[in-house]
Amino acid sequence: MKRFMSRVLLVMIAVFAITGLVSAQPTAVTFCDDLSEADCTLITDSQATMMALESSSFTFDLNVDIDGIEDMPNGLAFTLSGSGATTLDQSVVAKFSDIDPQSFSTNPMAIFDLLKEALPAVGADMQFSLTLPEELLREMRDEVELPETIKLSLKMVDGVIYVNAEELGAYIPQMKGAAGWLGVDLIEAIDMVLAQPGFSDSLKEMENMQLGGMNAEMMQAFSDPETLAGIVDIQRLSDDEVDGKTVAVFETTVDYAALMTMPAMADLMKQQMEASGSEVSDAEIEAMMTMMQTMGKNITLKAQQFIDPETRHLLQSKLDMTFDMSEMMAAAGASSSDSQPVVTIGATFTQGDFNAVEAITKPDGAFLIPLNGMSQSM
């Protein structure tokens, strides 16, 4: 059963990755379903406008509620909020426009080469706050003492990521009493990882798995308008307001039940199993398909976009998702006394200050952690 469930989990991860492909639509032609030509143009223009941004600020709120957990009648509730700003050197981004993602499946090293060139082009100044459920804190108290709210401030400048050390001291005992900022050179960190013994073998395994090729095939399959029409529904809702501006509202619904019944999903499962080195029978594929179809019936996902029709800026995005795992757990053989989780996710992401963010600079007096000594001791 554990082996079977691990396989299902692997495919579930791939399915949610596909949902990203379907929702984000990284294709040459935007899928607009039954929207009017004017609405389709608005969405297409907005995507292009946001892709060309050099900077923006943001705030976000993410709420995750988990009910149906054994011995936890009140469930668990997590809240993650944050704010900050990002910058992007578009002259560097332009160099990547002709890259074929499929090439990464045959040359995984190219991913790291791309990262080393891209990371210095990104600037970020971000603050996060995670509120943990009291029930979880009580369960963990014998092993680790955590505050109810965990704060984390990060900066990224010239390929170096900095973290506020004082905040870390609130939940990492070894950092208690620390002050200032600590930095890690991400380019140096990548080089250190690449130099580790055995890493080249791991890259060869990535080549054998051909995950990039699989994703490319799925991207091609789900860019077909007829296929998308059976999975994705896009509607223009009534106009709304964001920060005092009138916005056009578009709602996208993903039909997971329809997605799970597609023949391509069975092919995806088989590819994933074979890529992971597992031999899988037709009976196992059929059993996993049944479970995945059960899962699909109990997933709802809606995403909303709030677009300024004048500037074409995407001012706000919202995501609402519910995943009822009870029926899937029953199909896997769980008893009624076991946990029957129902996960509810709600997220709001708001953006502003488009192309008006001041240059992000490294924190004064930051200490850059030397990685050379660490690599020699590993």
C-alpha positions as CSV (number, residue, x, y, z in Angstrom):
1,M,0.0,0.0,0.0
2,K,2.8,2.4,0.9
3,R,4.5,1.8,-2.5
4,F,1.2,2.3,-4.3
5,M,0.4,5.5,-2.4
6,S,3.9,6.9,-3.1
7,R,3.3,6.4,-6.8
8,V,0.0,8.1,-6.6
9,L,1.6,11.0,-4.7
10,L,4.2,11.3,-7.5
11,V,1.5,11.6,-10.1
12,M,-0.5,14.0,-8.0
13,I,2.5,16.3,-8.0
14,A,2.7,16.1,-11.8
15,V,-1.1,16.8,-12.0
16,F,-0.8,20.0,-10.0
17,A,2.2,21.0,-12.2
18,I,-0.1,20.5,-15.2
19,T,-2.7,22.7,-13.6
20,G,-0.1,25.4,-13.5
21,L,0.5,24.9,-17.2
22,V,-3.2,25.0,-17.9
23,S,-3.9,28.1,-15.7
24,A,-0.8,30.1,-16.6
25,Q,-1.0,29.3,-20.3
26,P,2.6,29.8,-21.3
27,T,1.7,29.4,-25.0
28,A,2.1,31.6,-28.0
29,V,-1.6,32.0,-28.3
30,T,-3.7,32.8,-25.2
31,F,-6.6,30.5,-24.6
32,C,-9.7,32.6,-24.1
33,D,-12.5,30.0,-24.1
34,D,-15.8,31.8,-25.1
35,L,-14.6,35.3,-24.2
36,S,-15.3,38.2,-26.6
37,E,-12.5,39.3,-28.8
38,A,-12.1,42.5,-26.8
39,D,-11.8,40.5,-23.5
40,C,-9.3,38.1,-25.1
41,T,-7.2,41.0,-26.2
42,L,-7.3,42.5,-22.7
43,I,-6.0,39.3,-21.1
44,T,-3.4,38.9,-23.8
45,D,-2.2,42.5,-23.5
46,S,-2.1,42.2,-19.7
47,Q,0.1,39.1,-19.8
48,A,2.6,40.9,-22.1
49,T,2.5,44.0,-20.0
50,M,3.3,42.1,-16.8
51,M,6.0,40.0,-18.4
52,A,7.8,43.2,-19.5
53,L,7.8,44.8,-16.0
54,E,11.1,46.0,-14.6
55,S,9.8,46.4,-11.0
56,S,6.7,46.3,-8.8
57,S,5.6,46.0,-5.2
58,F,3.3,43.4,-3.7
59,T,1.3,42.2,-0.8
60,F,-0.2,38.8,-0.3
61,D,-2.2,36.7,2.1
62,L,-2.4,32.9,2.1
63,N,-4.8,30.9,4.3
64,V,-4.7,27.1,4.6
65,D,-7.3,25.3,6.6
66,I,-7.1,21.5,7.2
67,D,-10.2,19.8,8.7
68,G,-11.0,16.2,9.3
69,I,-7.8,15.4,11.1
70,E,-7.9,12.6,13.7
71,D,-7.8,13.8,17.3
72,M,-8.0,17.5,16.1
73,P,-11.7,18.4,16.1
74,N,-10.9,22.1,15.4
75,G,-8.6,21.3,12.5
76,L,-5.5,23.3,11.6
77,A,-5.3,26.8,10.3
78,F,-2.1,28.3,8.8
79,T,-1.8,32.0,7.7
80,L,1.1,33.3,5.6
81,S,1.2,37.0,4.8
82,G,3.9,39.1,3.2
83,S,4.8,42.3,1.4
84,G,7.8,43.7,-0.5
85,A,9.1,44.7,-3.9
86,T,11.0,43.0,-6.8
87,T,13.1,44.3,-9.7
88,L,14.1,42.5,-12.9
89,D,16.8,43.4,-15.4
90,Q,14.9,42.9,-18.6
91,S,18.1,43.1,-20.7
92,V,19.1,39.8,-19.1
93,V,15.7,38.2,-19.5
94,A,15.8,39.0,-23.2
95,K,18.7,36.6,-23.6
96,F,16.5,33.7,-22.5
97,S,13.7,34.3,-24.9
98,D,14.9,31.8,-27.5
99,I,15.7,29.0,-24.9
100,D,13.8,25.8,-25.7
101,P,12.6,24.3,-22.3
102,Q,12.8,20.8,-23.9
103,S,16.6,21.2,-24.0
104,F,16.8,20.9,-20.2
105,S,15.7,17.2,-20.4
106,T,18.8,16.3,-22.4
107,N,21.1,18.8,-20.8
108,P,20.2,19.4,-17.1
109,M,23.4,21.3,-16.6
110,A,21.9,24.1,-18.7
111,I,19.4,24.8,-15.9
112,F,22.2,25.7,-13.5
113,D,24.0,27.8,-16.2
114,L,20.7,29.7,-16.7
115,L,20.2,30.2,-12.9
116,K,23.8,31.6,-12.5
117,E,23.1,34.1,-15.2
118,A,19.5,35.0,-14.2
119,L,19.8,35.3,-10.4
120,P,21.9,38.5,-10.5
121,A,19.2,40.1,-12.6
122,V,16.6,39.7,-9.8
123,G,16.3,42.1,-6.9
124,A,14.0,41.5,-4.0
125,D,13.1,43.0,-0.6
126,M,10.5,40.8,1.1
127,Q,8.9,40.4,4.6
128,F,7.0,37.3,5.5
129,S,4.9,36.3,8.5
130,L,3.7,32.8,9.2
131,T,1.1,32.2,11.9
132,L,1.0,28.6,13.1
133,P,-2.1,26.8,14.7
134,E,-2.0,26.6,18.4
135,E,-2.8,22.8,18.2
136,L,0.3,22.2,16.2
137,L,2.5,24.2,18.5
138,R,1.3,22.2,21.5
139,E,2.1,18.9,19.6
140,M,5.6,20.2,18.8
141,R,6.4,21.7,22.2
142,D,8.3,18.7,23.5
143,E,10.6,18.8,20.5
144,V,10.9,22.4,19.7
145,E,9.6,25.7,21.1
146,L,8.2,27.9,18.4
147,P,6.5,31.3,18.6
148,E,2.9,31.5,17.3
149,T,4.1,33.9,14.6
150,I,7.3,33.3,12.6
151,K,8.7,36.3,10.9
152,L,11.3,36.3,8.1
153,S,12.8,39.2,6.2
154,L,14.8,38.6,3.0
155,K,16.7,40.6,0.5
156,M,18.2,39.6,-2.8
157,V,20.8,41.7,-4.5
158,D,23.4,40.8,-7.2
159,G,22.8,37.1,-6.8
160,V,23.3,37.2,-3.0
161,I,20.3,36.4,-0.6
162,Y,20.3,38.1,2.8
163,V,18.3,37.1,5.8
164,N,17.6,39.1,9.0
165,A,19.5,37.2,11.6
166,E,17.7,38.8,14.6
167,E,14.4,37.4,13.4
168,L,15.9,33.9,13.0
169,G,16.8,34.0,16.7
170,A,13.1,33.9,17.7
171,Y,12.8,30.3,16.5
172,I,16.3,28.9,15.9
173,P,18.1,28.5,19.3
174,Q,21.5,28.6,17.7
175,M,20.7,32.1,16.3
176,K,19.4,33.6,19.6
177,G,21.1,36.9,20.3
178,A,22.2,37.3,16.6
179,A,21.9,40.7,15.0
180,G,22.3,42.2,11.6
181,W,22.0,40.4,8.3
182,L,23.6,37.2,7.0
183,G,24.2,36.7,3.2
184,V,24.8,33.7,1.0
185,D,26.2,34.0,-2.5
186,L,23.8,31.9,-4.5
187,I,26.1,31.6,-7.5
188,E,28.9,30.4,-5.2
189,A,26.4,28.0,-3.6
190,I,25.4,26.5,-7.0
191,D,29.1,26.0,-7.9
192,M,29.6,24.3,-4.6
193,V,26.7,21.9,-5.2
194,L,27.9,21.1,-8.8
195,A,31.3,20.3,-7.4
196,Q,30.0,17.7,-4.9
197,P,31.1,14.1,-5.6
198,G,28.3,12.1,-7.2
199,F,26.4,15.2,-8.5
200,S,27.2,14.4,-12.1
201,D,25.6,11.0,-11.6
202,S,22.5,12.8,-10.4
203,L,22.4,14.9,-13.5
204,K,22.6,11.7,-15.6
205,E,19.6,10.3,-13.7
206,M,17.7,13.5,-14.6
207,E,18.6,13.0,-18.2
208,N,17.3,9.4,-18.0
209,M,14.0,10.5,-16.4
210,Q,13.4,13.0,-19.3
211,L,11.0,15.0,-17.1
212,G,11.5,18.0,-19.3
213,G,10.5,16.1,-22.4
214,M,7.4,14.8,-20.6
215,N,6.4,18.3,-19.5
216,A,6.9,19.5,-23.0
217,E,4.6,16.9,-24.4
218,M,2.0,17.8,-21.8
219,M,2.4,21.5,-22.6
220,Q,1.7,20.7,-26.2
221,A,-1.3,18.6,-25.4
222,F,-2.9,21.1,-23.1
223,S,-2.3,24.0,-25.5
224,D,-4.8,22.6,-27.9
225,P,-8.0,24.8,-27.7
226,E,-10.3,21.8,-28.0
227,T,-8.6,20.0,-25.1
228,L,-8.5,23.2,-22.9
229,A,-12.2,23.8,-23.6
230,G,-13.1,20.6,-21.8
231,I,-10.9,21.4,-18.8
232,V,-10.8,25.2,-18.3
233,D,-13.7,27.6,-18.2
234,I,-13.1,31.4,-18.3
235,Q,-15.8,33.9,-17.6
236,R,-15.9,37.7,-17.5
237,L,-17.5,38.7,-14.3
238,S,-18.9,42.1,-13.2
239,D,-16.3,44.9,-12.9
240,D,-14.9,45.5,-9.4
241,E,-12.5,47.9,-7.7
242,V,-8.9,47.5,-6.5
243,D,-7.2,50.3,-4.7
244,G,-9.9,52.7,-6.0
245,K,-9.5,51.7,-9.7
246,T,-12.2,50.0,-11.7
247,V,-11.0,46.6,-12.9
248,A,-12.1,43.9,-15.3
249,V,-12.6,40.6,-13.5
250,F,-12.0,37.2,-15.1
251,E,-12.6,33.9,-13.4
252,T,-10.9,30.7,-14.4
253,T,-12.3,27.3,-13.2
254,V,-10.3,24.1,-13.7
255,D,-12.4,20.9,-14.0
256,Y,-10.2,18.3,-12.4
257,A,-12.7,15.6,-12.9
258,A,-12.5,16.1,-16.6
259,L,-8.8,16.3,-16.5
260,M,-8.5,13.0,-14.7
261,T,-10.6,11.1,-17.2
262,M,-8.5,12.1,-20.2
263,P,-6.5,9.3,-21.8
264,A,-3.4,11.5,-21.7
265,M,-3.5,11.2,-17.9
266,A,-3.0,7.4,-18.1
267,D,0.0,8.0,-20.4
268,L,1.3,10.6,-17.9
269,M,1.1,8.1,-15.0
270,K,2.9,5.4,-17.0
271,Q,5.7,7.8,-18.0
272,Q,6.1,9.0,-14.5
273,M,6.4,5.5,-13.1
274,E,8.8,4.4,-15.8
275,A,10.9,7.5,-15.4
276,S,11.2,6.8,-11.7
277,G,12.6,3.3,-12.5
278,S,9.4,1.5,-11.4
279,E,7.8,-1.3,-13.3
280,V,4.1,-0.8,-13.4
281,S,1.4,-3.2,-14.7
282,D,-1.7,-2.2,-16.5
283,A,-3.8,-3.3,-13.5
284,E,-1.8,-0.8,-11.3
285,I,-2.3,2.0,-13.8
286,E,-6.0,1.3,-13.8
287,A,-6.1,1.3,-10.0
288,M,-4.2,4.6,-9.9
289,M,-6.5,6.1,-12.6
290,T,-9.5,5.1,-10.5
291,M,-8.0,6.8,-7.4
292,M,-7.0,9.9,-9.4
293,Q,-10.5,10.2,-10.9
294,T,-11.9,10.0,-7.4
295,M,-9.5,12.7,-6.3
296,G,-10.5,14.9,-9.3
297,K,-14.1,14.8,-8.3
298,N,-13.2,16.3,-5.0
299,I,-11.0,19.2,-6.1
300,T,-12.4,22.6,-6.9
301,L,-10.2,25.4,-8.1
302,K,-11.1,28.9,-9.1
303,A,-8.7,31.7,-9.9
304,Q,-9.6,35.4,-10.5
305,Q,-7.7,38.1,-12.3
306,F,-8.4,41.8,-11.7
307,I,-7.0,43.8,-14.6
308,D,-6.8,47.6,-15.1
309,P,-8.3,48.0,-18.6
310,E,-6.4,51.3,-19.1
311,T,-2.9,50.3,-18.1
312,R,-3.3,46.5,-18.7
313,H,-1.7,45.9,-15.3
314,L,-2.8,42.9,-13.3
315,L,-3.6,44.6,-10.0
316,Q,-4.8,41.6,-8.1
317,S,-5.1,37.8,-8.3
318,K,-7.1,35.5,-6.1
319,L,-7.1,31.7,-5.8
320,D,-9.6,29.5,-4.0
321,M,-9.1,25.8,-3.8
322,T,-10.7,22.9,-1.9
323,F,-9.3,19.4,-1.8
324,D,-11.5,16.8,-0.1
325,M,-9.4,13.7,0.5
326,S,-12.0,11.6,2.3
327,E,-13.2,9.7,-0.6
328,M,-9.7,9.1,-1.9
329,M,-8.6,7.9,1.5
330,A,-11.5,5.5,1.6
331,A,-10.6,4.1,-1.9
332,A,-7.1,3.6,-0.6
333,G,-8.4,1.4,2.2
334,A,-8.5,3.9,5.1
335,S,-11.0,3.2,7.8
336,S,-13.7,5.7,8.9
337,S,-11.7,6.3,12.1
338,D,-8.6,7.5,10.2
339,S,-8.1,11.1,9.3
340,Q,-10.2,12.3,6.4
341,P,-8.5,15.6,5.5
342,V,-10.3,18.4,3.7
343,V,-7.8,21.1,2.6
344,T,-9.1,24.6,1.8
345,I,-6.7,27.2,0.4
346,G,-7.4,30.9,-0.2
347,A,-4.9,33.4,-1.5
348,T,-4.9,37.0,-2.5
349,F,-1.9,38.7,-4.3
350,T,-2.0,42.4,-5.0
351,Q,0.6,44.4,-7.0
352,G,1.4,48.1,-7.5
353,D,4.2,50.6,-8.0
354,F,4.7,49.3,-11.5
355,N,8.2,50.3,-12.8
356,A,8.4,52.7,-9.9
357,V,10.3,50.7,-7.3
358,E,13.5,52.3,-6.1
359,A,16.8,50.3,-6.5
360,I,17.1,47.5,-4.0
361,T,20.4,47.6,-2.1
362,K,22.1,45.2,0.2
363,P,21.7,45.7,3.9
364,D,24.3,47.8,5.6
365,G,26.9,45.8,7.5
366,A,25.7,42.4,6.2
367,F,28.0,39.4,6.9
368,L,28.6,37.2,3.8
369,I,28.9,33.6,4.9
370,P,32.0,32.0,3.3
371,L,31.1,28.8,1.5
372,N,34.6,27.6,0.6
373,G,35.3,26.2,4.0
374,M,31.9,24.5,4.1
375,S,32.4,22.8,0.8
376,Q,35.7,21.4,1.9
377,S,34.1,19.9,5.0
378,M,31.2,18.3,3.2
